[in-house]
Amino acid sequence: MIIGKVLGNVWATKKDPKLNGRKLLVIRTTGTAGAETIVAVDTIGAGIGEDVLVTKGSVARNSLGDRDSPIDAVVIGIIDSLEVDENLLK
């Protein structure tokens, strides 16, 4: 899982038919390789500015129950709070 922040929404009138009815979000993630901007399917109603949990790859498609969808990332949780020991991040 990856932690990210919702930056905005994506609207695409022409897309793969398997994406019809899916809400798409722009997510800014941070990790060991630095920040990355991705598009993820939202299944839980996340909004702009919220911190979220994202899963990527085949696990993302499987979480939707559709192995054939062209989906690489899915928002699977909204973070209420996060506690990190700053000393462990150094």
C-alpha positions in Angstrom: 0.0 0.0 0.0 1.0 3.6 -0.7 0.1 6.8 1.2 -1.0 9.7 -1.0 -2.9 12.9 -1.1 -5.8 13.6 -3.4 -5.0 16.5 -5.7 -8.0 16.5 -7.9 -10.3 14.7 -10.3 -9.9 13.3 -13.8 -12.7 13.5 -16.4 -12.2 11.6 -19.6 -15.2 11.4 -22.1 -13.4 8.9 -24.3 -11.9 6.0 -22.4 -11.9 2.2 -22.2 -15.5 1.1 -21.7 -14.5 -0.9 -18.6 -13.7 2.5 -16.9 -17.3 3.8 -17.5 -18.9 4.7 -14.2 -15.5 4.8 -12.3 -14.4 7.9 -10.5 -10.8 8.8 -11.2 -8.6 10.8 -8.9 -5.2 12.5 -9.2 -3.0 11.3 -6.3 0.4 12.6 -5.2 2.4 9.8 -3.5 5.6 9.9 -1.7 8.0 7.1 -1.2 11.7 6.1 -1.1 12.0 7.0 -4.8 10.5 10.4 -4.3 7.1 11.9 -5.1 5.0 10.6 -7.9 1.7 11.7 -9.4 -0.7 8.9 -10.4 -4.3 8.4 -11.4 -6.3 6.0 -9.3 -9.9 4.6 -9.3 -11.8 5.8 -6.3 -14.2 3.2 -4.8 -14.8 4.8 -1.4 -15.6 8.5 -2.0 -12.3 10.2 -1.2 -12.2 14.0 -1.8 -9.6 16.6 -2.7 -7.1 17.2 0.1 -7.7 13.9 1.8 -4.8 11.5 2.7 -5.5 8.1 1.2 -4.2 4.5 1.0 -3.6 3.3 -2.5 -2.9 -0.2 -3.8 -1.3 -0.7 -7.2 -0.8 -3.4 -9.8 -2.8 -6.6 -10.2 -3.9 -6.4 -6.6 -5.7 -3.2 -7.5 -7.7 -4.9 -10.2 -8.5 -7.8 -8.0 -9.8 -5.6 -5.3 -12.5 -4.5 -7.8 -13.3 -8.0 -8.7 -12.4 -7.4 -12.4 -9.1 -8.9 -13.5 -9.6 -7.6 -17.1 -9.9 -3.9 -16.3 -7.2 -1.5 -17.4 -6.7 -0.3 -13.8 -3.3 0.0 -12.1 -4.2 1.9 -8.9 -7.2 2.0 -6.6 -7.9 4.1 -3.5 -8.7 1.6 -0.8 -8.9 3.8 2.3 -9.1 7.3 3.7 -6.6 8.0 6.4 -8.1 9.6 9.6 -4.8 10.0 11.4 -1.2 8.9 11.1 1.4 8.5 13.7 5.1 8.3 12.8 8.3 8.3 14.9 10.3 11.0 13.2 13.5 9.5 14.4 12.9 6.3 12.3 12.5 8.4 9.1 16.2 9.5 9.2 
